[in-house]
Amino acid sequence: MKLNYLVPVLGVADVQRSIEFYRETLGFEVMNTYEPGGKLCWALLKCGDVRVMLSLSEPGQKEKDVLLYFYPENVVELHFVLKSRELEISDLRVTFYEMKEFDFQDPDGYQMTFGQHTHDAPTE
């Protein structure tokens, strides 16, 4: 199994404020955003080879949550391998943002999501 790269997903109180901080302080640029109903909820930033995702924290969810988003070479194969090790992992799903993914938690409770781009229809 091969993992190509990892992008941390940071839970934040205000995505725009965080974008401005990363731009002005560290020189990041915005690669993509998600604004359902005109509300900025998510952004992907990059600076050189470094990527970070900013995700608006849900009400009642504490900011500073960290999710680790891995991009494996073959998400279906990796899911099969990890499932065969009897780990408690989610089923594979296809998201509206065109990723085939699954997740589970490490022993310390950090959420780890593994995803690969797909053109399959989203899971219902």
Z-matrix of the N, CA and C atoms (Angstrom, degrees):
N
C 1 1.451
C 2 1.518 1 108.25
N 3 1.317 2 115.47 1 135.55
C 4 1.456 3 119.91 2 -177.48
C 5 1.528 4 109.55 3 -124.19
N 6 1.327 5 115.69 4 130.93
C 7 1.459 6 121.46 5 173.89
C 8 1.518 7 107.57 6 -102.58
N 9 1.330 8 116.76 7 128.74
C 10 1.462 9 120.91 8 -176.99
C 11 1.519 10 113.05 9 -83.10
N 12 1.336 11 117.77 10 -44.00
C 13 1.460 12 121.14 11 176.36
C 14 1.513 13 110.09 12 -166.72
N 15 1.337 14 115.60 13 169.75
C 16 1.452 15 123.96 14 -176.92
C 17 1.519 16 108.88 15 -128.04
N 18 1.329 17 116.92 16 137.51
C 19 1.460 18 121.69 17 175.48
C 20 1.522 19 107.74 18 -125.61
N 21 1.336 20 118.68 19 120.38
C 22 1.464 21 119.39 20 175.13
C 23 1.526 22 109.63 21 -72.81
N 24 1.332 23 115.97 22 142.03
C 25 1.456 24 122.57 23 175.97
C 26 1.525 25 106.20 24 -112.19
N 27 1.331 26 116.03 25 116.11
C 28 1.453 27 121.07 26 -176.27
C 29 1.521 28 110.51 27 -100.80
N 30 1.326 29 116.95 28 126.14
C 31 1.457 30 121.76 29 174.52
C 32 1.527 31 108.41 30 -76.47
N 33 1.332 32 116.99 31 124.02
C 34 1.462 33 121.00 32 -176.61
C 35 1.524 34 111.08 33 -130.02
N 36 1.332 35 116.18 34 156.06
C 37 1.466 36 121.76 35 179.91
C 38 1.522 37 111.73 36 -78.54
N 39 1.345 38 117.72 37 -30.18
C 40 1.463 39 122.16 38 -175.91
C 41 1.527 40 107.97 39 -145.97
N 42 1.328 41 116.45 40 106.10
C 43 1.461 42 121.24 41 -175.51
C 44 1.526 43 110.97 42 -62.19
N 45 1.325 44 118.54 43 -44.10
C 46 1.465 45 121.16 44 -178.90
C 47 1.522 46 111.47 45 -61.19
N 48 1.321 47 116.69 46 -44.09
C 49 1.469 48 120.66 47 178.46
C 50 1.526 49 110.35 48 -60.00
N 51 1.337 50 116.28 49 -42.17
C 52 1.465 51 120.24 50 179.92
C 53 1.523 52 111.54 51 -67.43
N 54 1.346 53 117.21 52 -39.16
C 55 1.464 54 120.43 53 175.92
C 56 1.525 55 109.76 54 -57.73
N 57 1.317 56 116.40 55 -48.62
C 58 1.468 57 120.35 56 -179.31
C 59 1.516 58 111.66 57 -59.80
N 60 1.330 59 117.10 58 -41.21
C 61 1.460 60 120.40 59 178.29
C 62 1.524 61 110.66 60 -61.32
N 63 1.328 62 117.69 61 -50.80
C 64 1.466 63 121.24 62 -177.66
C 65 1.531 64 111.53 63 -64.70
N 66 1.314 65 117.29 64 -35.63
C 67 1.476 66 120.84 65 176.70
C 68 1.517 67 111.08 66 -66.09
N 69 1.327 68 115.70 67 -56.23
C 70 1.464 69 120.96 68 -172.61
C 71 1.517 70 113.23 69 -72.04
N 72 1.316 71 117.19 70 -35.66
C 73 1.456 72 120.71 71 -174.97
C 74 1.518 73 113.15 72 -86.70
N 75 1.336 74 116.68 73 -40.55
C 76 1.459 75 120.06 74 -172.45
C 77 1.524 76 114.82 75 -119.83
N 78 1.334 77 117.63 76 -2.74
C 79 1.458 78 120.33 77 176.80
C 80 1.511 79 115.66 78 80.29
N 81 1.330 80 117.96 79 20.68
C 82 1.466 81 120.73 80 177.48
C 83 1.525 82 110.10 81 -70.43
N 84 1.325 83 115.55 82 155.64
C 85 1.464 84 121.21 83 172.92
C 86 1.520 85 108.42 84 -124.31
N 87 1.328 86 115.84 85 152.86
C 88 1.458 87 121.64 86 -178.23
C 89 1.523 88 109.24 87 -82.01
N 90 1.326 89 116.43 88 126.38
C 91 1.460 90 122.04 89 176.72
C 92 1.525 91 111.19 90 -94.85
N 93 1.354 92 116.13 91 -36.48
C 94 1.448 93 120.21 92 -175.68
C 95 1.524 94 109.14 93 -162.36
N 96 1.331 95 116.46 94 153.59
C 97 1.465 96 121.47 95 175.49
C 98 1.519 97 108.96 96 -139.02
N 99 1.311 98 114.86 97 163.55
C 100 1.462 99 121.97 98 175.49
C 101 1.517 100 106.67 99 -131.94
N 102 1.352 101 116.03 100 122.05
C 103 1.460 102 121.92 101 -174.87
C 104 1.530 103 111.36 102 -133.84
N 105 1.344 104 117.82 103 70.97
C 106 1.463 105 118.30 104 179.20
C 107 1.525 106 110.71 105 -65.79
N 108 1.319 107 116.87 106 131.69
C 109 1.465 108 120.56 107 -179.17
C 110 1.515 109 113.28 108 62.30
N 111 1.330 110 117.09 109 22.83
C 112 1.456 111 120.94 110 178.93
C 113 1.521 112 114.94 111 80.99
N 114 1.345 113 117.87 112 3.88
C 115 1.465 114 121.58 113 179.85
C 116 1.529 115 109.48 114 -100.61
N 117 1.316 116 116.85 115 120.31
C 118 1.467 117 121.84 116 -179.42
C 119 1.531 118 109.47 117 -69.39
N 120 1.333 119 116.09 118 112.47
C 121 1.469 120 121.41 119 -175.49
C 122 1.525 121 114.31 120 -114.56
N 123 1.337 122 116.60 121 -17.21
C 124 1.463 123 119.27 122 -173.64
C 125 1.517 124 109.27 123 -158.27
N 126 1.331 125 115.97 124 146.96
C 127 1.466 126 120.75 125 175.68
C 128 1.521 127 109.55 126 -149.21
N 129 1.318 128 114.77 127 146.55
C 130 1.462 129 121.99 128 172.60
C 131 1.517 130 106.50 129 -113.04
N 132 1.336 131 115.73 130 124.77
C 133 1.465 132 121.93 131 -178.43
C 134 1.516 133 109.33 132 -117.28
N 135 1.348 134 115.69 133 155.41
C 136 1.465 135 119.31 134 175.58
C 137 1.517 136 110.22 135 -143.34
N 138 1.318 137 113.22 136 150.42
C 139 1.463 138 121.83 137 174.11
C 140 1.526 139 105.15 138 -146.40
N 141 1.331 140 116.87 139 106.75
C 142 1.466 141 119.91 140 -173.75
C 143 1.514 142 109.29 141 63.58
N 144 1.329 143 116.98 142 -127.31
C 145 1.461 144 121.88 143 179.12
C 146 1.526 145 112.79 144 -89.96
N 147 1.323 146 117.41 145 -1.12
C 148 1.467 147 121.86 146 -176.14
C 149 1.522 148 110.38 147 -91.15
N 150 1.327 149 116.31 148 135.09
C 151 1.466 150 122.80 149 176.75
C 152 1.525 151 108.47 150 -125.19
N 153 1.336 152 115.72 151 148.74
C 154 1.459 153 121.82 152 173.10
C 155 1.522 154 107.36 153 -146.47
N 156 1.344 155 116.06 154 139.91
C 157 1.460 156 121.14 155 174.60
C 158 1.522 157 107.71 156 -105.62
N 159 1.332 158 115.48 157 141.10
C 160 1.457 159 122.28 158 175.19
C 161 1.522 160 106.78 159 -114.24
N 162 1.306 161 116.85 160 128.78
C 163 1.461 162 121.31 161 -177.63
C 164 1.523 163 109.05 162 -129.28
N 165 1.329 164 115.66 163 129.14
C 166 1.453 165 120.74 164 179.98
C 167 1.521 166 109.54 165 -62.89
N 168 1.327 167 116.61 166 126.05
C 169 1.463 168 120.94 167 178.59
C 170 1.519 169 109.80 168 -68.15
N 171 1.311 170 116.26 169 139.54
C 172 1.462 171 122.19 170 177.73
C 173 1.524 172 109.62 171 -71.99
N 174 1.336 173 117.51 172 153.32
C 175 1.470 174 119.55 173 175.79
C 176 1.528 175 110.37 174 -55.10
N 177 1.312 176 116.52 175 133.72
C 178 1.461 177 121.78 176 -178.89
C 179 1.512 178 113.62 177 86.16
N 180 1.328 179 117.30 178 -13.74
C 181 1.463 180 121.68 179 177.93
C 182 1.518 181 107.14 180 -90.44
N 183 1.311 182 116.51 181 136.73
C 184 1.453 183 118.17 182 179.96
C 185 1.526 184 110.34 183 -76.96
N 186 1.326 185 115.24 184 143.13
C 187 1.448 186 118.74 185 172.40
C 188 1.531 187 106.90 186 -68.27
N 189 1.267 188 115.98 187 171.67
C 190 1.456 189 124.22 188 -179.86
C 191 1.518 190 112.25 189 75.12
N 192 1.349 191 117.34 190 9.90
C 193 1.456 192 118.82 191 169.85
C 194 1.523 193 107.48 192 -68.41
N 195 1.312 194 116.57 193 145.30
C 196 1.462 195 121.23 194 179.06
C 197 1.519 196 108.37 195 -125.15
N 198 1.305 197 115.74 196 130.19
C 199 1.451 198 122.79 197 173.96
C 200 1.528 199 105.75 198 -116.76
N 201 1.304 200 116.94 199 137.64
C 202 1.461 201 121.09 200 178.26
C 203 1.524 202 107.90 201 -102.19
N 204 1.337 203 117.31 202 117.73
C 205 1.462 204 122.20 203 -177.64
C 206 1.527 205 108.62 204 -107.28
N 207 1.337 206 114.79 205 109.69
C 208 1.456 207 122.06 206 -178.90
C 209 1.528 208 110.04 207 -95.99
N 210 1.312 209 116.03 208 145.04
C 211 1.461 210 122.89 209 176.89
C 212 1.527 211 108.32 210 -114.54
N 213 1.343 212 117.15 211 91.29
C 214 1.463 213 119.45 212 -179.81
C 215 1.529 214 111.53 213 -78.44
N 216 1.311 215 114.70 214 163.80
C 217 1.459 216 120.37 215 177.63
C 218 1.534 217 111.28 216 -68.43
N 219 1.347 218 116.60 217 -36.70
C 220 1.464 219 120.88 218 -179.14
C 221 1.532 220 108.21 219 -142.39
N 222 1.326 221 117.05 220 98.34
C 223 1.463 222 121.13 221 -174.62
C 224 1.524 223 112.16 222 -67.69
N 225 1.325 224 118.87 223 -33.28
C 226 1.465 225 121.66 224 179.90
C 227 1.525 226 109.75 225 -66.76
N 228 1.311 227 116.33 226 -46.29
C 229 1.466 228 120.66 227 178.62
C 230 1.522 229 111.14 228 -62.62
N 231 1.333 230 117.13 229 -44.58
C 232 1.458 231 120.87 230 -179.71
C 233 1.529 232 110.19 231 -62.60
N 234 1.325 233 117.43 232 -41.77
C 235 1.466 234 120.93 233 177.98
C 236 1.527 235 109.94 234 -58.99
N 237 1.315 236 117.37 235 -45.45
C 238 1.463 237 122.15 236 179.30
C 239 1.530 238 110.77 237 -60.11
N 240 1.326 239 116.75 238 -47.21
C 241 1.473 240 121.19 239 -178.35
C 242 1.525 241 110.76 240 -61.75
N 243 1.332 242 117.11 241 -47.68
C 244 1.464 243 120.09 242 -177.75
C 245 1.533 244 111.39 243 -68.78
N 246 1.320 245 116.83 244 -38.25
C 247 1.467 246 120.79 245 178.32
C 248 1.528 247 110.12 246 -63.23
N 249 1.341 248 117.42 247 -37.38
C 250 1.462 249 121.11 248 179.90
C 251 1.526 250 111.96 249 -67.61
N 252 1.330 251 117.01 250 -17.53
C 253 1.472 252 121.63 251 176.92
C 254 1.523 253 111.02 252 -87.88
N 255 1.330 254 115.77 253 8.89
C 256 1.452 255 123.48 254 177.10
C 257 1.522 256 113.39 255 59.49
N 258 1.324 257 116.15 256 35.83
C 259 1.459 258 121.15 257 173.11
C 260 1.522 259 108.86 258 -82.15
N 261 1.314 260 117.03 259 152.23
C 262 1.460 261 121.01 260 176.25
C 263 1.518 262 108.49 261 -82.87
N 264 1.334 263 115.93 262 93.32
C 265 1.458 264 120.54 263 -179.39
C 266 1.521 265 109.65 264 -123.00
N 267 1.318 266 115.11 265 155.81
C 268 1.465 267 119.83 266 179.89
C 269 1.526 268 110.04 267 -73.10
N 270 1.318 269 114.89 268 165.30
C 271 1.458 270 120.44 269 172.12
C 272 1.524 271 108.68 270 -70.54
N 273 1.320 272 116.57 271 158.55
C 274 1.457 273 120.65 272 172.10
C 275 1.521 274 108.51 273 -66.51
N 276 1.317 275 117.10 274 141.67
C 277 1.455 276 122.06 275 176.83
C 278 1.517 277 108.25 276 -140.70
N 279 1.317 278 115.90 277 158.61
C 280 1.461 279 121.64 278 174.16
C 281 1.513 280 106.68 279 -113.77
N 282 1.321 281 116.10 280 126.33
C 283 1.464 282 121.90 281 -175.79
C 284 1.526 283 111.16 282 -92.19
N 285 1.324 284 115.23 283 166.67
C 286 1.463 285 120.61 284 176.78
C 287 1.525 286 110.83 285 -67.07
N 288 1.328 287 117.45 286 -19.44
C 289 1.468 288 120.86 287 178.76
C 290 1.530 289 112.05 288 -94.73
N 291 1.340 290 114.89 289 23.62
C 292 1.467 291 123.81 290 171.01
C 293 1.523 292 114.88 291 62.11
N 294 1.320 293 115.38 292 42.51
C 295 1.457 294 120.37 293 173.72
C 296 1.523 295 108.86 294 -121.84
N 297 1.328 296 116.40 295 133.71
C 298 1.462 297 121.83 296 169.65
C 299 1.522 298 104.29 297 -92.38
N 300 1.346 299 116.27 298 121.84
C 301 1.460 300 117.58 299 -171.15
C 302 1.529 301 112.03 300 -149.31
N 303 1.326 302 114.03 301 166.71
C 304 1.460 303 123.07 302 172.48
C 305 1.522 304 106.97 303 -151.20
N 306 1.329 305 116.12 304 166.27
C 307 1.458 306 118.19 305 179.01
C 308 1.523 307 111.61 306 -147.16
N 309 1.319 308 113.90 307 165.96
C 310 1.458 309 123.39 308 172.56
C 311 1.515 310 107.83 309 -162.95
N 312 1.333 311 116.44 310 176.03
C 313 1.452 312 120.40 311 -178.99
C 314 1.519 313 110.31 312 -110.59
N 315 1.340 314 114.36 313 146.44
C 316 1.455 315 118.49 314 174.47
C 317 1.530 316 107.93 315 -79.67
N 318 1.337 317 118.29 316 175.63
C 319 1.467 318 120.22 317 -176.12
C 320 1.532 319 114.47 318 -59.57
N 321 1.335 320 117.88 319 -20.96
C 322 1.461 321 120.43 320 179.50
C 323 1.521 322 112.98 321 -97.81
N 324 1.323 323 117.45 322 6.25
C 325 1.451 324 121.26 323 175.42
C 326 1.514 325 115.81 324 91.09
N 327 1.339 326 118.25 325 5.66
C 328 1.466 327 119.74 326 176.46
C 329 1.521 328 109.37 327 -73.98
N 330 1.329 329 116.34 328 132.16
C 331 1.456 330 119.69 329 178.34
C 332 1.521 331 109.30 330 -77.76
N 333 1.317 332 115.43 331 131.27
C 334 1.457 333 122.62 332 178.81
C 335 1.522 334 107.08 333 -119.94
N 336 1.328 335 117.04 334 120.74
C 337 1.451 336 121.98 335 178.04
C 338 1.514 337 107.96 336 -114.58
N 339 1.332 338 115.80 337 139.27
C 340 1.455 339 122.61 338 -179.70
C 341 1.521 340 107.17 339 -120.96
N 342 1.321 341 117.75 340 124.22
C 343 1.452 342 120.02 341 -175.61
C 344 1.514 343 113.52 342 -142.42
N 345 1.328 344 114.18 343 153.97
C 346 1.459 345 122.10 344 178.66
C 347 1.525 346 108.11 345 -141.05
N 348 1.318 347 117.06 346 138.65
C 349 1.461 348 121.27 347 -178.45
C 350 1.524 349 110.16 348 -61.40
N 351 1.348 350 115.50 349 141.70
C 352 1.459 351 120.99 350 179.61
C 353 1.521 352 110.05 351 -147.50
N 354 1.311 353 115.68 352 160.26
C 355 1.466 354 120.91 353 172.92
C 356 1.531 355 109.99 354 -109.21
N 357 1.347 356 117.63 355 9.52
C 358 1.459 357 121.58 356 176.86
C 359 1.524 358 109.44 357 -64.68
N 360 1.321 359 115.64 358 155.41
C 361 1.470 360 120.69 359 177.57
C 362 1.532 361 109.71 360 -68.39
N 363 1.341 362 116.70 361 145.05
C 364 1.481 363 119.69 362 179.50
C 365 1.525 364 112.43 363 -58.86
N 366 1.306 365 116.03 364 146.79
C 367 1.456 366 123.32 365 175.43
C 368 1.530 367 108.20 366 -69.74
N 369 1.319 368 115.99 367 139.58
C 370 1.471 369 119.44 368 178.98
C 371 1.492 370 111.04 369 -87.23
